[in-house]
Amino acid sequence: MKVEVKLFGAFRDHQADGRVTLDLAEGARVGDVRHALEAYAGAHWPGFCPKLLGYSAFASEKAVLREADAIPDDGRMAVLPPVSGG
């Protein structure tokens, strides 16, 4: 199955079009997307910080997703790094 991950924050700086398409096995879960994105980033993004990905959330267009959640039917997700400010 193809999963398109929209990138935000620091992740957006690594990919010109702000998106990554990953190939995952049918039945993959959000945790599988995290691992696949980490592998992709390690191979393609100089200066990638895996720790930041570990703190980041994944979301569909409607909800924040947990590691064991199914990938949305449309295969589209976003990765949201933590933010701070005030």
N, C-alpha and C positions, 0 to 999 in steps of 0.2 A: 504494500500500500504506500502511496505517496503522501507525505505530510509536508505542508508548507508552513514554516515558522516565520512569523513576522518579528523583526528585531527592533528593540527599543533601547534607549540609553546608550551605555558604553558598547553594547553589542552592535548597535547600528554603525558605529565607527569602523567596524571590521569588514562590512559588506556593503558595497556601493549601492545596490538596489534595495537594501534593507530586508531581504528575504533569503531564506535557505530552504531548499527542497530536499527532504530526506526520504530514503527508501527504507521502510520497516516491514516486518512480517505482519501478515493479517493477525488481528487480535492483539496487536501491540497496545501498550498502555502509556500513560503520560511519562512514567519513569523511564520507559524505553526511549521516548523522545529525548529526554534529558541526556541519557547515555550516548545516543546517536549524535546529538548536537555537540556534546563534549568531544567526541572522536573527530567530528568534522572540523570543529574549531581548532583542535590541537594540530590538525594537518594543514589547515588553510589560513589561520589567523596568527601572524607573528605577534607576540606579546599577549596572547590570550591568557586570562586568569581563571582557571577552573574553579577557584574558590568563589568567585562572583556568581558563576552559574549555579553553584550549590545553594546560594542564598536567594536565587531568583525564583519567581513564580511563573507558572504557565497558565494561560487563560484561553478560553474560547471567546466568541463574540458576546456570550451571555454570562459567563461565570469564571471564577478562578477555579482551576482544576487541581486535584490532589494526585499524588504519584500513582495510585492504583486506579484512577479513573480511566475510562475508555477515551480514546481519541475521538474528537467530534466527527460526526458522519461526513462532513464536508472536507475533512482532513486539514482544516486551517486552524492554526493556533498562534499565540503570541508568547514571547518570553519577555518577562518584565523584571528587570533588575531592581533591587531595593533603591529607594530614594530617601533623601533626607533634606531637611531645610526648615525654614520657619518664617 
